[in-house]
Amino acid sequence: MKGWMGKFKVLSLLGFVALFLSACGKENLTALDPKGYGAEKSLDLIILPTVIMSFVFLVVMVIFTIALVRFRKRKGREDFIPKQVEGNKTLETVWTIIPILLIIIIAVPTVWYTFVLADKADAKDHINIGVTGNQYWWHFNYDGMDIQTSQDLYIPVGEKVYLNMLSSDVIHSFWVPTLSGKLDVNPENENTFYIEAYEEGVYWGKCAELCGPSHSLMDFKIVAVSKTEFEQWVADMQSVDPEAVPDNEMAAQGRELFQENNCIGCHAIGSSPVAVGPNLTDFGNRTKLAGVKDMTKENIVAWLLNPEKIKPGNKMTGAYPKLSEEDASLIAEYLMQLKPSEITTEDAGK
């Protein structure tokens, strides 16, 4: 009894831990609360095999229980052997055909939805965005709009947005579970699918392919706003002047240091197809630094002084002259002034 009770306690503890962990996570980072067409279909594909496999499990357990009770060893029947059915063609045909049918039932809608989401027949009538996966950040290039952003992707609600994806280094995987399923981002070939947000909001995204030491920190956001707000955001982003000098004296000094340390050699203010680092046009409007840290001046300074400590393996480490804490503070002041639009993540969902 003691051994049985010990196992029961362990299983109970594991069950409690699993239940506790199931409540952990971020808002708008779940496949079980779809807010877009792709996520809706993904949930359907989660429910379908779950129902089928639950039914199969139930049937198997019923048959197992019947066999266990009916053919159990009984007093006076120790030598009883049930009728053997090996080689029964009917049974073997049935348990061969049933799994094939179940696989077909699961496979057909899966393949269908895959082709539907990847269909580019009407792509020219909608917004197209080039998505580039980098270690360990995301870059977005709005086709025909002369707009580039990094980490935060703004889209209008209720409209298809086609994402054309490539990687600049290793294989990544683009995943915004509340809006759609996963899609691999390869260096060799471009993969495309579309997303469509039903509601305004900020939707968290992750890289779902192990891509290096900071893979788990490769977060980004999709910001879905109303069509009117999106049009205003586009106009604001297109009117950015990369040469503008901030009125704030400390920010102006920070801009000079930004230029002197050749930060502009990697990071663009405004649209620049040749920039090799994250676009900083709307840096001040972001709520997260490097996708994972709260956007505060202290965190920006810490990042500039030692980016390797925050994101191991990032390509910014050692790529610029060592900064003093004072210089890093001034550059941080400048970066926090980069707010070209009043449409921000705080407006999404209002």
C-alpha positions as CSV (number, residue, x, y, z in Angstrom):
1,M,0.0,0.0,0.0
2,K,2.9,2.3,0.9
3,G,4.4,1.9,-2.6
4,W,1.1,2.5,-4.3
5,M,0.4,5.6,-2.2
6,G,3.9,7.0,-3.1
7,K,3.2,6.6,-6.8
8,F,-0.2,8.3,-6.4
9,K,1.4,11.2,-4.5
10,V,4.0,11.7,-7.3
11,L,1.4,11.6,-10.0
12,S,-0.8,14.0,-8.1
13,L,2.1,16.4,-7.7
14,L,3.0,16.2,-11.4
15,G,-0.7,16.8,-12.3
16,F,-0.8,19.9,-10.1
17,V,2.5,21.3,-11.6
18,A,1.1,20.7,-15.1
19,L,-2.1,22.5,-14.2
20,F,-0.2,25.4,-12.6
21,L,2.1,25.8,-15.6
22,S,-0.8,25.7,-18.0
23,A,-1.8,29.1,-16.6
24,C,1.6,30.7,-17.4
25,G,2.2,32.7,-20.5
26,K,1.7,36.0,-22.1
27,E,-1.6,37.6,-23.2
28,N,-2.2,37.1,-26.9
29,L,0.3,34.3,-27.1
30,T,-1.9,31.3,-27.3
31,A,-3.2,29.1,-30.1
32,L,-6.4,28.4,-28.1
33,D,-7.8,31.9,-28.4
34,P,-7.8,32.7,-32.1
35,K,-8.1,36.3,-33.3
36,G,-7.3,35.7,-36.9
37,Y,-8.3,33.4,-39.8
38,G,-5.1,31.3,-39.8
39,A,-5.3,30.8,-36.0
40,E,-9.0,29.9,-36.3
41,K,-8.2,27.1,-38.8
42,S,-5.2,26.0,-36.7
43,L,-7.5,25.6,-33.7
44,D,-9.8,23.5,-35.9
45,L,-6.9,21.3,-36.8
46,I,-6.0,20.9,-33.1
47,I,-9.5,20.0,-32.1
48,L,-10.1,17.5,-34.9
49,P,-7.3,15.0,-34.1
50,T,-7.9,15.6,-30.4
51,V,-11.5,14.4,-30.7
52,I,-10.5,11.5,-33.0
53,M,-7.7,10.3,-30.8
54,S,-9.9,10.7,-27.7
55,F,-12.5,8.5,-29.3
56,V,-9.9,5.9,-30.3
57,F,-8.5,5.9,-26.8
58,L,-12.0,5.4,-25.3
59,V,-12.8,2.5,-27.7
60,V,-9.5,0.8,-27.0
61,M,-9.9,1.2,-23.2
62,V,-13.4,-0.2,-23.4
63,I,-12.2,-3.2,-25.4
64,F,-9.2,-3.6,-23.1
65,T,-11.5,-3.5,-20.0
66,I,-13.9,-6.1,-21.4
67,A,-11.0,-8.4,-22.3
68,L,-9.4,-7.9,-18.9
69,V,-12.6,-8.7,-17.0
70,R,-14.0,-11.5,-19.3
71,F,-10.8,-13.4,-19.8
72,R,-9.2,-12.9,-16.4
73,K,-7.7,-15.8,-14.6
74,R,-10.3,-17.4,-12.3
75,K,-10.3,-20.2,-9.8
76,G,-11.0,-23.5,-11.4
77,R,-10.1,-22.1,-14.9
78,E,-6.4,-21.7,-14.5
79,D,-5.8,-23.6,-17.8
80,F,-8.5,-21.8,-19.8
81,I,-7.2,-20.3,-23.0
82,P,-9.5,-17.9,-24.9
83,K,-10.1,-18.5,-28.6
84,Q,-7.1,-17.3,-30.6
85,V,-7.9,-15.0,-33.5
86,E,-4.5,-14.5,-35.1
87,G,-4.7,-14.6,-38.9
88,N,-8.4,-13.5,-38.9
89,K,-8.6,-11.7,-42.2
90,T,-11.7,-9.7,-41.3
91,L,-10.1,-8.3,-38.1
92,E,-6.8,-7.5,-39.8
93,T,-8.6,-5.7,-42.6
94,V,-10.6,-3.7,-40.1
95,W,-7.7,-2.5,-38.0
96,T,-5.7,-1.7,-41.1
97,I,-8.5,0.3,-42.8
98,I,-9.6,2.3,-39.7
99,P,-6.1,4.0,-39.2
100,I,-5.9,4.8,-42.9
101,L,-9.3,6.4,-42.8
102,L,-8.4,8.4,-39.6
103,I,-5.2,9.7,-41.2
104,I,-7.1,10.7,-44.3
105,I,-9.7,12.6,-42.2
106,I,-6.9,14.5,-40.4
107,A,-4.7,15.0,-43.5
108,V,-7.2,16.4,-45.9
109,P,-8.2,19.5,-44.0
110,T,-4.6,20.1,-42.9
111,V,-3.3,20.1,-46.5
112,W,-6.4,22.1,-47.6
113,Y,-5.8,24.9,-45.1
114,T,-2.0,24.9,-45.8
115,F,-2.7,25.7,-49.5
116,V,-5.5,28.2,-48.7
117,L,-3.2,30.2,-46.4
118,A,-0.3,30.1,-49.0
119,D,-2.5,31.0,-51.9
120,K,-1.1,34.3,-53.5
121,A,-3.8,34.7,-56.2
122,D,-5.0,38.0,-54.8
123,A,-1.8,39.2,-53.1
124,K,-1.5,42.2,-55.5
125,D,-4.8,43.5,-54.1
126,H,-3.5,43.6,-50.5
127,I,-0.6,44.7,-48.4
128,N,2.6,42.8,-49.0
129,I,5.4,42.8,-46.4
130,G,8.8,41.4,-46.8
131,V,9.8,39.6,-43.6
132,T,13.5,38.9,-42.8
133,G,14.5,36.7,-39.9
134,N,17.9,37.5,-38.4
135,Q,19.7,36.3,-35.3
136,Y,17.9,37.4,-33.1
137,W,15.4,40.0,-34.4
138,W,12.8,40.5,-37.2
139,H,12.8,43.1,-40.0
140,F,9.7,44.2,-42.0
141,N,9.7,45.9,-45.4
142,Y,6.4,47.3,-46.6
143,D,6.3,46.7,-50.3
144,G,5.6,49.9,-52.3
145,M,5.2,52.1,-49.2
146,D,8.9,53.0,-48.6
147,I,8.5,52.0,-44.9
148,Q,10.7,49.7,-42.9
149,T,10.4,48.6,-39.3
150,S,11.9,46.1,-37.0
151,Q,10.4,44.1,-34.1
152,D,7.0,45.8,-34.3
153,L,4.8,45.1,-37.4
154,Y,1.7,47.3,-37.8
155,I,-1.2,46.0,-39.8
156,P,-4.9,47.1,-40.4
157,V,-7.7,45.1,-38.9
158,G,-9.9,43.0,-41.2
159,E,-7.6,43.0,-44.1
160,K,-5.3,40.3,-45.6
161,V,-1.6,41.0,-45.1
162,Y,0.7,38.8,-47.2
163,L,4.1,38.1,-45.5
164,N,6.9,37.1,-47.9
165,M,9.6,35.5,-45.7
166,L,13.4,35.0,-46.0
167,S,16.2,34.5,-43.6
168,S,19.5,36.3,-43.7
169,D,21.4,33.6,-41.8
170,V,20.0,30.3,-40.4
171,I,16.5,28.8,-40.5
172,H,13.9,30.6,-38.3
173,S,10.2,30.0,-37.9
174,F,7.6,32.8,-37.8
175,W,4.8,32.2,-35.3
176,V,2.1,34.4,-34.0
177,P,-0.2,31.8,-32.4
178,T,-3.2,34.1,-31.9
179,L,-3.2,35.1,-35.5
180,S,-1.9,32.1,-37.5
181,G,0.2,29.0,-37.5
182,K,4.0,28.6,-37.9
183,L,5.9,29.1,-41.2
184,D,9.6,28.3,-41.7
185,V,11.8,31.2,-42.7
186,N,14.6,29.9,-44.9
187,P,17.8,31.4,-46.4
188,E,17.3,29.7,-49.8
189,N,13.7,30.2,-50.8
190,E,10.9,32.6,-50.0
191,N,7.8,31.3,-48.1
192,T,4.5,33.2,-48.2
193,F,1.3,33.1,-46.2
194,Y,-1.2,35.7,-45.1
195,I,-2.5,36.9,-41.8
196,E,-5.8,38.6,-41.0
197,A,-6.6,40.1,-37.6
198,Y,-10.2,40.1,-36.6
199,E,-9.7,42.5,-33.7
200,E,-7.4,45.4,-32.7
201,G,-4.7,44.4,-30.3
202,V,-1.1,43.6,-29.7
203,Y,-0.2,40.0,-30.7
204,W,3.0,38.5,-29.5
205,G,5.2,36.5,-31.9
206,K,8.0,34.0,-31.4
207,C,10.7,32.3,-33.4
208,A,9.7,28.6,-33.3
209,E,12.9,27.2,-34.7
210,L,16.0,26.7,-32.6
211,C,18.4,29.2,-34.2
212,G,21.1,29.9,-31.7
213,P,21.8,30.8,-28.0
214,S,19.3,33.6,-28.0
215,H,16.5,31.8,-29.8
216,S,14.1,32.0,-26.9
217,L,14.6,35.8,-26.9
218,M,13.7,36.3,-30.5
219,D,10.3,37.9,-29.8
220,F,8.3,40.4,-31.8
221,K,4.8,42.0,-31.9
222,I,2.1,42.5,-34.5
223,V,0.1,45.6,-33.8
224,A,-3.4,45.5,-35.3
225,V,-5.0,48.9,-35.5
226,S,-8.1,50.3,-37.3
227,K,-7.8,51.1,-41.0
228,T,-7.9,54.8,-40.3
229,E,-5.2,54.6,-37.7
230,F,-3.1,52.4,-40.0
231,E,-3.4,55.0,-42.8
232,Q,-2.3,57.7,-40.4
233,W,0.6,55.6,-39.2
234,V,1.7,55.0,-42.8
235,A,1.6,58.8,-43.5
236,D,3.6,59.5,-40.4
237,M,6.3,56.9,-41.2
238,Q,6.6,58.2,-44.8
239,S,7.2,61.7,-43.6
240,V,10.2,60.9,-41.4
241,D,13.2,63.1,-41.9
242,P,16.4,61.1,-41.1
243,E,18.4,64.3,-40.8
244,A,16.1,66.0,-38.2
245,V,17.8,67.3,-35.1
246,P,15.9,66.9,-31.8
247,D,14.9,70.0,-29.9
248,N,16.1,68.4,-26.7
249,E,19.7,69.3,-26.1
250,M,20.7,66.0,-24.6
251,A,19.0,64.1,-27.4
252,A,20.8,66.4,-30.0
253,Q,24.1,65.5,-28.4
254,G,23.1,61.8,-28.5
255,R,22.4,62.1,-32.2
256,E,25.9,63.5,-32.7
257,L,27.4,60.5,-30.9
258,F,25.1,58.2,-32.9
259,Q,26.7,59.6,-36.0
260,E,30.3,59.8,-34.7
261,N,30.2,56.1,-33.6
262,N,28.9,55.1,-37.0
263,C,25.7,53.6,-35.6
264,I,24.0,54.8,-38.8
265,G,26.3,52.4,-40.7
266,C,24.1,49.5,-39.4
267,H,20.9,51.1,-38.3
268,A,18.6,53.2,-40.4
269,I,16.4,56.2,-39.4
270,G,13.8,56.2,-42.2
271,S,13.6,53.7,-45.0
272,S,17.0,52.1,-46.0
273,P,17.2,48.8,-47.8
274,V,20.9,48.5,-47.1
275,A,20.8,48.6,-43.3
276,V,22.2,45.5,-41.7
277,G,20.8,46.1,-38.2
278,P,17.3,46.8,-36.9
279,N,15.5,49.8,-38.3
280,L,15.2,52.5,-35.5
281,T,12.7,54.8,-37.1
282,D,10.0,54.2,-34.5
283,F,12.3,53.0,-31.7
284,G,10.8,55.4,-29.1
285,N,7.4,54.0,-29.6
286,R,8.4,50.4,-28.9
287,T,7.4,48.9,-25.5
288,K,10.2,46.3,-25.6
289,L,13.9,46.7,-26.1
290,A,15.5,43.9,-28.1
291,G,12.1,42.3,-28.1
292,V,12.4,41.2,-24.4
293,K,13.4,44.0,-22.1
294,D,11.1,46.8,-20.9
295,M,11.7,50.0,-22.9
296,T,13.4,52.2,-20.3
297,K,16.4,54.5,-20.5
298,E,18.3,52.3,-18.0
299,N,17.8,49.2,-20.1
300,I,18.9,51.0,-23.3
301,V,22.1,52.1,-21.6
302,A,22.7,48.6,-20.3
303,W,22.2,47.3,-23.8
304,L,24.6,49.8,-25.4
305,L,27.2,49.0,-22.8
306,N,26.9,45.2,-23.0
307,P,24.4,43.8,-25.5
308,E,26.0,40.3,-25.1
309,K,24.7,40.1,-21.5
310,I,21.1,40.6,-22.7
311,K,21.2,38.6,-25.9
312,P,24.1,36.2,-26.2
313,G,25.4,35.7,-29.7
314,N,23.9,38.9,-31.1
315,K,25.8,40.5,-34.0
316,M,26.0,43.9,-32.4
317,T,28.5,42.8,-29.8
318,G,31.9,44.2,-30.6
319,A,30.7,45.9,-33.8
320,Y,31.1,49.5,-32.5
321,P,33.5,51.4,-30.3
322,K,33.3,50.9,-26.6
323,L,31.0,53.6,-25.0
324,S,31.3,55.4,-21.7
325,E,28.2,55.3,-19.6
326,E,27.7,59.1,-20.2
327,D,27.8,58.7,-24.0
328,A,25.5,55.6,-23.8
329,S,23.0,57.7,-21.8
330,L,23.0,60.5,-24.4
331,I,22.5,58.1,-27.2
332,A,19.7,56.5,-25.3
333,E,18.1,59.9,-24.9
334,Y,18.2,60.4,-28.6
335,L,16.8,57.0,-29.4
336,M,13.9,57.5,-27.0
337,Q,13.0,60.7,-29.0
338,L,12.4,58.6,-32.2
339,K,8.6,58.7,-32.2
340,P,7.4,59.6,-35.7
341,S,3.7,58.6,-35.1
342,E,1.1,59.1,-32.4
343,I,-0.3,55.7,-33.4
344,T,1.4,53.3,-31.0
345,T,0.9,49.9,-29.4
346,E,-1.1,51.7,-26.7
347,D,-3.7,52.6,-29.3
348,A,-4.3,49.0,-30.4
349,G,-7.5,47.6,-28.9
350,K,-8.9,51.0,-27.7
